[in-house]
Amino acid sequence: MAMLTLENIAVSYDQQYILKDFNLSVEKGSLISLLGPSGCGKTTTLRLIAGFLDAKEGKFALNGKDYTRVPVNKRNFGFVFQSYALFPHLSVYDNVAFGLRLRKVNKADVDRRVRRMLDIVNLSGFEQRFPKELSGGQRQRVAIARALVIEPDLLLFDEPLSNLDANLRVNMRVEIRRIQQELGITTVYVSHDQEECFSISDQVAVMNKGIIEQLDKPSTIFKYPKTEFVARFIGFNNFITFDSRQENGNVIELQTKGRTFRALHGEGRGEQKGLKGAIRPDDLKLGTQEELGVDFNLLPGKVKVSTYLGRSYQYVIETELGEFTVNKEMEQPYISGQEVLVHFPIEKLIVVE
């Protein structure tokens, strides 16, 4: 049973809908990420759950209780902000203890819970330091400890790692996942970073213009995006628009300009509708027919641009169906103008809506 549900939610600013007929459910103890570009509605969704925004229509329920009109101060939720939002004049200990003292928790319980939480986020020994004496990652861990120490029913993250450098982001997302799993707390996480969301989430909701285009496990979304928007957002940048399709058992036969391509339905792919094929640059193959060893899903082309990437070369191949980007590891690169065959492996060509 879902712990958190949003049913037919609508939110608008100045008569313009940001969310409309929006639905979402989150299982108890899981971490779900809302992923998408700026303006897609992910932060609006988080602020609605937190109580900072009111829904124009629809219902928000938590553990079966209607929270739609419950004020923010009556929601026992922990919120971790992008900017940390620590009190600069308070020590680490006092920052973490702040919410407990507001709730009139007795002094002994405050001390026990604060020290336990600082131990969980690996900040024992930092109790008397002030925010200005901490690194960005340490400040973020203080913010997480402050959100968790009140023993919230729900933990909310709003792009918590965007102010950190690349290496620190990797370390912190591991920490966030470790803490979330250790405590088993239901969590909603907002980010525009695909790798960040995929690495820590049980499920990811990819959002676009106020709707969820796909909600699934990270591995399923990565391999089998349902729509063109999701495919482009997660790195599929080669597309073919087909004119027609036929089902032949587990194989989808797609036709365009007198050419036939094959794709698979396949286990775990779900229903693959639409007339557009998508494939990643790393999944396309280049070579002669003898080198490729296949006689289908081949397209003749010519090297237009060659770029050295370090471990591999990236080619832009010009064909009668448009230009395709291909990454290929090789010692002797193709030269501009060289004719090649492009192979679209049947197991890698995805049909999207």
C-alpha positions as CSV (number, residue, x, y, z in Angstrom):
1,M,0.0,0.0,0.0
2,A,1.3,3.5,-0.9
3,M,2.2,5.7,2.0
4,L,2.0,8.9,0.1
5,T,-0.5,9.7,-2.7
6,L,-1.2,12.7,-4.9
7,E,-4.6,12.4,-6.7
8,N,-5.6,14.6,-9.6
9,I,-3.6,17.5,-8.2
10,A,-3.7,20.9,-9.9
11,V,-1.4,23.9,-9.1
12,S,-1.4,27.2,-10.9
13,Y,0.4,30.5,-10.8
14,D,-1.4,33.5,-12.3
15,Q,-4.0,31.3,-14.1
16,Q,-1.2,29.2,-15.6
17,Y,-1.2,25.5,-14.6
18,I,2.1,24.1,-13.4
19,L,0.5,20.8,-12.5
20,K,-2.8,19.5,-13.8
21,D,-4.4,16.1,-13.1
22,F,-1.1,15.1,-11.5
23,N,-0.9,11.7,-9.8
24,L,1.8,10.1,-7.8
25,S,2.1,7.3,-5.2
26,V,5.2,6.5,-3.0
27,E,5.7,3.2,-1.1
28,K,6.6,3.3,2.6
29,G,10.4,3.2,3.1
30,S,11.3,3.9,-0.5
31,L,13.2,6.8,-2.1
32,I,11.6,8.3,-5.2
33,S,13.3,11.0,-7.3
34,L,11.5,13.6,-9.3
35,L,13.8,14.2,-12.3
36,G,13.4,16.7,-15.1
37,P,14.6,20.0,-16.6
38,S,13.9,23.5,-15.1
39,G,10.2,24.4,-15.2
40,C,8.9,20.8,-15.4
41,G,7.1,21.0,-12.1
42,K,9.3,18.9,-9.8
43,T,10.0,21.6,-7.2
44,T,6.4,22.7,-7.3
45,T,5.4,19.1,-6.5
46,L,7.9,19.0,-3.6
47,R,6.7,22.3,-2.2
48,L,3.1,21.1,-2.4
49,I,3.9,18.0,-0.4
50,A,5.8,20.1,2.1
51,G,2.8,22.4,2.6
52,F,4.5,25.5,1.2
53,L,1.9,25.6,-1.7
54,D,-1.8,24.8,-1.8
55,A,-3.4,22.6,-4.4
56,K,-6.1,24.3,-6.5
57,E,-7.7,20.8,-7.1
58,G,-7.0,17.3,-6.0
59,K,-6.0,15.5,-2.8
60,F,-2.8,14.8,-1.0
61,A,-2.9,11.9,1.5
62,L,-0.3,10.4,3.9
63,N,-0.9,7.0,5.5
64,G,-4.5,7.3,4.5
65,K,-5.0,10.7,6.1
66,D,-6.0,13.7,4.1
67,Y,-3.2,16.3,4.3
68,T,-4.4,18.6,1.5
69,R,-5.3,21.4,3.9
70,V,-2.9,20.6,6.8
71,P,-0.7,23.6,7.4
72,V,3.1,23.3,7.0
73,N,3.7,23.6,10.8
74,K,1.4,20.6,11.5
75,R,3.2,18.3,9.0
76,N,6.0,16.3,10.7
77,F,8.2,16.5,7.6
78,G,12.0,17.0,7.3
79,F,13.1,19.3,4.5
80,V,16.7,19.6,3.2
81,F,17.2,22.8,1.2
82,Q,19.6,23.4,-1.7
83,S,21.1,26.3,0.3
84,Y,21.5,24.3,3.6
85,A,19.6,27.0,5.4
86,L,21.7,26.6,8.6
87,F,21.7,29.3,11.3
88,P,25.2,30.9,11.1
89,H,25.2,32.0,14.8
90,L,24.4,28.5,16.1
91,S,26.9,25.6,16.6
92,V,26.4,22.3,14.8
93,Y,24.9,20.9,17.9
94,D,22.4,23.7,18.3
95,N,21.5,23.7,14.6
96,V,20.5,20.0,14.9
97,A,18.8,20.5,18.2
98,F,16.7,23.5,17.0
99,G,13.6,21.5,15.9
100,L,13.6,19.4,19.0
101,R,13.7,22.4,21.3
102,L,10.8,24.0,19.4
103,R,8.8,20.9,20.2
104,K,9.7,21.2,23.9
105,V,11.6,17.9,24.0
106,N,13.3,17.4,27.4
107,K,17.0,18.2,27.6
108,A,18.2,14.6,28.1
109,D,16.3,13.4,25.0
110,V,17.5,16.3,22.9
111,D,21.1,15.4,23.8
112,R,20.6,11.7,23.1
113,R,18.9,12.3,19.7
114,V,21.3,15.0,18.5
115,R,24.4,12.9,19.3
116,R,22.9,9.8,17.7
117,M,22.0,11.7,14.6
118,L,25.5,13.4,14.3
119,D,27.0,9.9,14.6
120,I,24.7,8.6,11.8
121,V,25.9,11.5,9.5
122,N,29.6,11.0,10.6
123,L,29.9,14.4,12.3
124,S,30.6,13.2,15.9
125,G,33.3,15.6,17.3
126,F,32.0,18.6,15.3
127,E,29.3,19.6,17.8
128,Q,30.8,22.9,18.8
129,R,31.8,24.1,15.3
130,F,29.9,26.8,13.5
131,P,28.7,26.5,9.8
132,K,31.4,28.9,8.6
133,E,34.0,26.4,9.9
134,L,32.6,23.5,7.8
135,S,33.0,22.4,4.3
136,G,30.1,22.3,1.9
137,G,29.6,18.6,2.4
138,Q,29.7,18.9,6.2
139,R,27.2,21.7,6.1
140,Q,24.9,19.5,4.0
141,R,25.2,16.6,6.5
142,V,24.3,19.0,9.3
143,A,21.2,20.0,7.3
144,I,20.3,16.3,6.8
145,A,20.8,15.6,10.6
146,R,18.6,18.6,11.5
147,A,15.8,17.3,9.2
148,L,16.1,13.7,10.5
149,V,16.4,14.4,14.2
150,I,12.7,15.3,14.6
151,E,11.9,11.7,13.4
152,P,9.9,12.9,10.4
153,D,7.1,11.0,8.7
154,L,8.6,12.0,5.4
155,L,12.0,13.4,4.2
156,L,12.1,15.9,1.4
157,F,15.2,16.9,-0.6
158,D,15.3,19.9,-2.9
159,E,18.4,19.7,-5.2
160,P,20.6,19.3,-2.1
161,L,23.9,18.6,-4.0
162,S,23.8,21.3,-6.6
163,N,26.1,23.7,-4.7
164,L,28.8,21.0,-4.2
165,D,31.7,20.2,-6.5
166,A,31.6,17.0,-8.6
167,N,33.6,14.7,-6.4
168,L,31.8,15.8,-3.2
169,R,28.4,15.3,-5.0
170,V,29.3,11.6,-5.6
171,N,30.3,11.1,-1.9
172,M,27.2,12.9,-0.6
173,R,24.8,10.9,-2.7
174,V,26.3,7.7,-1.3
175,E,25.8,9.1,2.2
176,I,22.2,10.2,1.5
177,R,21.4,6.7,0.3
178,R,23.1,5.0,3.2
179,I,21.3,7.1,5.8
180,Q,17.9,6.7,4.0
181,Q,18.3,2.9,3.9
182,E,19.7,2.7,7.5
183,L,16.7,4.6,8.9
184,G,14.1,3.2,6.4
185,I,12.5,6.7,6.0
186,T,10.2,7.4,3.0
187,T,11.9,10.1,0.9
188,V,11.1,12.3,-2.0
189,Y,14.2,13.7,-3.8
190,V,14.2,16.4,-6.5
191,S,17.1,16.9,-9.0
192,H,17.8,17.7,-12.6
193,D,20.9,15.4,-12.5
194,Q,20.1,12.1,-14.1
195,E,23.2,10.2,-12.7
196,E,22.4,11.5,-9.2
197,C,18.8,10.3,-9.3
198,F,19.5,7.0,-10.8
199,S,22.3,6.2,-8.3
200,I,20.2,6.6,-5.1
201,S,16.5,5.9,-6.1
202,D,14.2,3.0,-5.8
203,Q,12.0,4.7,-8.5
204,V,12.4,7.8,-10.7
205,A,9.6,9.9,-12.1
206,V,10.8,11.8,-15.2
207,M,8.7,14.9,-15.5
208,N,7.9,17.2,-18.4
209,K,5.6,20.2,-18.4
210,G,3.8,19.2,-15.3
211,I,3.2,15.5,-16.1
212,I,5.1,12.3,-15.3
213,E,6.3,10.9,-18.7
214,Q,7.7,7.8,-17.1
215,L,7.8,6.3,-13.5
216,D,9.9,3.2,-13.1
217,K,13.0,1.7,-11.7
218,P,16.2,3.6,-12.7
219,S,17.5,0.6,-14.7
220,T,14.3,0.3,-16.7
221,I,14.2,4.0,-17.6
222,F,17.9,3.9,-18.6
223,K,17.4,0.9,-20.9
224,Y,13.8,1.4,-22.1
225,P,12.6,5.0,-22.2
226,K,8.9,5.1,-23.1
227,T,8.8,8.5,-24.9
228,E,11.0,10.6,-27.1
229,F,11.3,13.3,-24.3
230,V,12.6,10.7,-21.8
231,A,15.0,9.2,-24.3
232,R,16.5,12.6,-25.2
233,F,16.7,13.5,-21.5
234,I,18.7,10.4,-20.6
235,G,21.2,10.5,-23.5
236,F,19.5,8.9,-26.5
237,N,20.4,11.4,-29.3
238,N,20.0,9.3,-32.4
239,F,16.4,9.0,-33.7
240,I,14.7,7.7,-36.8
241,T,11.1,8.5,-37.7
242,F,9.4,5.6,-39.4
243,D,6.3,5.5,-41.7
244,S,4.8,2.2,-40.6
245,R,5.3,-0.8,-38.3
246,Q,4.3,-4.4,-38.2
247,E,4.3,-6.9,-35.3
248,N,6.0,-10.2,-35.9
249,G,6.0,-12.1,-32.6
250,N,8.6,-10.5,-30.4
251,V,10.0,-8.4,-33.3
252,I,8.8,-5.0,-34.4
253,E,9.4,-4.4,-38.1
254,L,9.7,-0.6,-38.9
255,Q,9.7,0.8,-42.4
256,T,10.9,4.1,-43.8
257,K,12.1,5.1,-47.3
258,G,12.0,1.5,-48.5
259,R,14.2,0.3,-45.6
260,T,13.1,-2.1,-42.9
261,F,14.6,-2.0,-39.4
262,R,13.9,-4.5,-36.6
263,A,13.5,-3.9,-32.9
264,L,12.5,-6.1,-30.0
265,H,9.6,-5.9,-27.6
266,G,11.6,-8.0,-25.2
267,E,11.2,-8.9,-21.5
268,G,11.0,-5.9,-19.3
269,R,10.4,-3.4,-22.1
270,G,6.7,-3.2,-21.7
271,E,4.5,-2.1,-24.6
272,Q,6.6,-0.3,-27.1
273,K,4.3,2.0,-29.1
274,G,5.0,4.7,-31.5
275,L,6.9,5.2,-34.8
276,K,10.2,6.6,-33.6
277,G,13.4,4.6,-33.0
278,A,16.0,5.7,-30.6
279,I,19.6,4.5,-29.9
280,R,22.6,5.8,-27.9
281,P,25.9,6.8,-29.6
282,D,27.7,4.0,-27.7
283,D,25.3,1.3,-29.0
284,L,25.6,2.0,-32.7
285,K,28.3,0.0,-34.6
286,L,30.5,1.1,-37.6
287,G,32.3,-1.0,-40.1
288,T,32.0,-3.1,-43.2
289,Q,29.4,-5.8,-43.6
290,E,32.1,-8.4,-43.0
291,E,33.3,-6.7,-39.9
292,L,29.8,-6.2,-38.5
293,G,28.7,-9.8,-39.4
294,V,25.0,-9.0,-40.0
295,D,22.8,-8.3,-43.0
296,F,19.9,-6.3,-41.4
297,N,19.5,-3.0,-39.6
298,L,22.3,-1.6,-41.8
299,L,22.5,1.9,-43.2
300,P,25.2,3.2,-45.5
301,G,26.7,6.5,-44.6
302,K,29.7,8.8,-44.8
303,V,31.9,10.2,-42.1
304,K,31.2,14.0,-41.8
305,V,33.0,14.9,-38.5
306,S,35.5,13.0,-36.4
307,T,36.2,14.0,-32.8
308,Y,38.8,12.4,-30.4
309,L,37.3,11.8,-26.9
310,G,40.3,10.1,-25.3
311,R,39.2,6.4,-25.0
312,S,37.2,6.6,-28.2
313,Y,36.4,8.6,-31.3
314,Q,33.0,10.2,-31.9
315,Y,31.8,10.4,-35.4
316,V,28.9,12.2,-37.1
317,I,27.8,10.0,-39.9
318,E,25.7,11.4,-42.8
319,T,23.0,9.1,-44.2
320,E,19.9,9.3,-46.3
321,L,17.9,9.1,-43.0
322,G,19.8,12.0,-41.4
323,E,22.9,12.4,-39.3
324,F,23.8,9.9,-36.5
325,T,26.4,10.3,-33.7
326,V,28.5,7.1,-33.1
327,N,31.2,6.5,-30.4
328,K,33.8,3.9,-31.3
329,E,37.0,2.8,-29.7
330,M,39.7,2.3,-32.3
331,E,43.4,2.9,-32.8
332,Q,43.2,4.0,-36.5
333,P,40.3,6.5,-36.8
334,Y,38.1,6.9,-39.9
335,I,38.8,10.0,-41.9
336,S,36.3,12.6,-43.1
337,G,34.5,11.5,-46.2
338,Q,35.1,7.8,-45.6
339,E,32.2,5.5,-46.4
340,V,31.0,3.2,-43.7
341,L,28.0,1.0,-42.7
342,V,26.1,1.9,-39.6
343,H,24.5,-1.0,-37.7
344,F,21.6,-0.6,-35.4
345,P,21.7,-3.7,-33.1
346,I,18.2,-5.1,-32.7
347,E,18.5,-5.4,-28.9
348,K,19.6,-1.7,-28.6
349,L,17.1,0.0,-31.0
350,I,14.3,1.2,-28.8
351,V,10.8,2.3,-30.0
352,V,9.4,5.4,-28.3
353,E,6.3,7.4,-28.4
